[in-house]
């Protein structure tokens, strides 16, 4: 069983919705699971998140942005993820260091090796065993999203988001054993079926009752047709 699972993708792709469904299904299956998001998940990390996403901080430089993300991640790993894994808890995290590589290296243009070194420093050997990348054209993801406001990262424009999407695809190609592509173009049930299949391949079997519990617990049937609407992280 992979003890640490991360979910990745462009803004609005639906990964946060899928993370919540996954956690509900795992809980119903009797698995002790901790649901986290990045940036955030610890008090210090949440304060850094506010700085990173505040549209008022439009003058933030790329290196400053990188280091803030890594600081938030280092604290999350130290304070929350490592203790949870040591206690035998399965950790599901909405974004992790692959987001930093996609956004700060592939999209913003920082040196990839420098970004990967910063990632390594922040996680101190704590790596996900399985990463699910939700793949969708950023323009489609934006149309799906119910958000009318944009945080600082979302406000960087469609060309930037396209580079992010391309970056995630490159990451998956470079590390196919860990990183699996999920076609996020379908509705929530269709996408979650792919998530379930990938978990099964990794040794975590979710039965039909687990899936039904997750879908019922998520919300009404209308919400289940809007894959990206709740994806705000």
C-alpha positions in Angstrom: 0.0 0.0 0.0 1.5 3.4 -0.9 1.6 5.4 2.3 1.8 8.8 0.7 -0.4 9.8 -2.3 -0.4 13.2 -4.0 -2.8 14.8 -6.5 -1.7 17.3 -9.1 -3.0 19.4 -12.0 -3.8 22.8 -13.2 -6.2 25.1 -11.4 -9.8 24.1 -11.9 -9.0 20.6 -13.1 -11.0 18.9 -10.3 -8.2 17.4 -8.3 -9.4 18.8 -5.0 -12.8 17.3 -5.6 -11.1 14.0 -6.4 -9.0 14.2 -3.2 -12.1 14.6 -1.1 -13.8 11.7 -2.8 -10.7 9.6 -2.3 -10.4 10.4 1.4 -14.1 9.5 1.9 -13.7 6.2 0.1 -10.6 5.3 2.0 -12.2 6.1 5.3 -15.2 3.9 4.4 -12.7 1.1 3.6 -11.4 1.4 7.2 -8.1 3.0 6.3 -6.6 5.6 8.6 -6.1 8.6 6.3 -5.0 12.2 6.6 -6.1 14.8 4.0 -3.8 17.7 3.4 -3.3 20.5 0.9 -0.4 22.6 -0.3 0.5 25.3 0.4 -0.9 25.0 3.9 -1.7 22.1 6.2 0.1 23.6 9.2 -0.3 26.9 11.0 3.0 28.4 9.7 2.3 27.0 6.2 -1.2 28.5 6.1 0.3 31.9 6.8 2.7 31.5 4.0 -0.2 30.3 1.7 -1.9 33.6 2.4 1.2 35.5 1.2 1.6 33.4 -1.9 -2.0 33.6 -3.1 -2.8 37.2 -2.2 -3.4 39.1 -5.5 -2.0 42.2 -3.8 1.5 40.6 -3.8 1.8 40.9 -7.6 5.4 42.1 -7.4 6.6 38.9 -5.8 9.6 37.6 -7.7 9.9 34.0 -9.0 12.7 33.1 -6.6 10.9 34.6 -3.6 7.8 32.6 -4.7 9.8 29.4 -4.9 11.4 29.8 -1.5 8.0 30.6 0.1 6.5 27.4 -1.3 9.5 25.4 -0.1 9.3 26.9 3.4 5.6 26.1 3.6 6.4 22.5 2.4 9.3 22.0 4.8 7.1 22.9 7.8 4.3 20.7 6.6 6.6 17.7 6.2 8.3 18.3 9.5 5.2 19.0 11.6 2.5 16.9 10.0 3.4 14.5 7.2 6.4 12.7 8.7 4.7 12.1 12.1 1.6 10.8 10.3 3.5 8.4 8.2 5.5 7.2 11.2 2.2 6.5 12.9 1.0 4.4 10.0 -1.5 6.9 8.6 -2.0 7.1 4.8 -1.5 10.7 3.7 -3.4 12.2 0.8 -2.0 15.6 -0.2 -3.6 18.0 -2.7 -0.4 19.3 -4.4 3.2 18.6 -3.4 6.6 19.2 -5.0 5.5 18.3 -8.5 3.5 21.5 -8.5 6.6 23.5 -7.7 8.4 21.8 -10.6 5.5 22.4 -13.0 4.8 26.0 -11.9 8.1 27.5 -10.9 10.4 25.6 -13.3 8.4 24.6 -16.4 6.0 27.6 -16.4 8.0 30.4 -14.7 11.3 29.4 -16.2 13.5 28.9 -13.2 16.3 26.4 -13.6 14.8 22.9 -13.2 17.8 21.4 -11.3 17.7 24.3 -8.9 14.0 23.8 -8.2 14.4 20.1 -7.8 17.3 20.7 -5.3 15.0 23.1 -3.4 12.3 20.5 -3.4 14.7 17.9 -2.0 15.8 20.2 0.8 12.2 20.9 1.8 11.0 17.3 1.9 14.1 15.7 3.5 13.6 12.3 1.9 9.8 12.3 2.3 8.5 11.4 -1.2 5.1 10.3 -2.4 4.8 6.7 -3.5 1.9 7.5 -5.9 1.1 10.8 -7.7 -2.0 11.3 -9.8 -1.9 14.1 -12.4 -5.3 15.2 -13.5 -4.8 16.2 -17.1 -7.2 18.7 -18.9 -6.8 21.7 -21.2 -6.4 24.7 -18.9 -9.0 26.7 -20.9 -11.5 23.9 -20.3 -10.6 23.8 -16.6 -11.1 27.5 -16.4 -14.6 27.3 -17.9 -15.5 24.5 -15.6 -14.6 26.5 -12.5 -17.3 28.4 -10.6 -14.8 30.9 -9.3 -15.3 34.5 -10.3 -12.2 35.7 -8.4 -8.6 34.7 -9.2 -5.8 34.3 -6.8 -2.3 35.5 -7.6 -1.3 32.3 -9.3 -4.5 31.9 -11.3 -4.1 35.6 -12.5 -0.9 34.7 -14.4 -2.9 34.0 -17.5 -3.7 31.2 -19.9 -0.3 30.9 -21.5 1.2 30.4 -18.1 -1.4 27.7 -17.2 -0.7 25.9 -20.5 3.0 25.7 -19.6 2.0 24.3 -16.2 -0.1 21.6 -17.9 2.8 20.8 -20.3 5.1 20.6 -17.3 3.0 18.1 -15.5 2.9 15.9 -18.6 6.7 16.1 -18.8 7.0 15.1 -15.1 4.7 12.1 -15.7 6.8 11.0 -18.7 10.0 11.2 -16.7 8.7 9.2 -13.8 6.0 6.9 -15.1 6.3 4.4 -12.2 5.2 7.0 -9.6 3.3 9.5 -11.7 0.1 8.4 -13.4 -2.0 10.6 -15.8 -5.7 10.8 -15.1 -7.9 12.0 -18.0 -10.0 14.7 -16.3 -12.2 15.5 -19.2 -15.1 13.4 -18.0 -17.6 13.9 -15.1 -16.6 13.3 -11.5 -17.8 9.7 -11.5 -15.8 8.9 -14.6 -12.7 10.5 -13.3 -13.0 8.8 -9.9 -13.2 5.5 -11.7 -9.8 6.1 -13.0 -8.5 7.1 -9.6 -9.9 3.9 -8.1 -8.2 1.8 -10.9 -4.8 3.4 -10.2 -5.2 2.8 -6.5 -6.1 -0.8 -7.2 -3.0 -1.2 -9.3 -1.0 0.2 -6.3 -2.5 -2.3 -3.9 -5.4 -0.3 -2.4 -8.8 -2.0 -3.4 -11.9 0.2 -3.0 -15.1 -1.7 -3.5 -18.4 -0.5 -4.9 -19.7 0.4 -1.4 -16.7 2.5 -0.7 -17.2 4.4 -4.0 -20.9 4.8 -3.4 -20.3 6.2 0.1 -17.8 8.7 -1.3 -20.1 9.9 -4.0 -23.1 10.1 -1.7 -21.0 11.9 0.9 -19.7 14.5 -1.5 -23.0 16.2 -2.3 -26.0 16.3 -4.5 -26.2 14.7 -8.0 -26.0 18.1 -9.7 -22.6 18.8 -8.0 -21.3 15.5 -9.3 -21.5 16.8 -12.9 -19.3 19.8 -12.3 -15.8 18.3 -12.1 -13.8 21.4 -11.5 -16.3 23.5 -9.5 -15.0 22.7 -6.1 -11.4 22.8 -7.0 -10.2 25.9 -5.2 -6.8 24.8 -3.8 
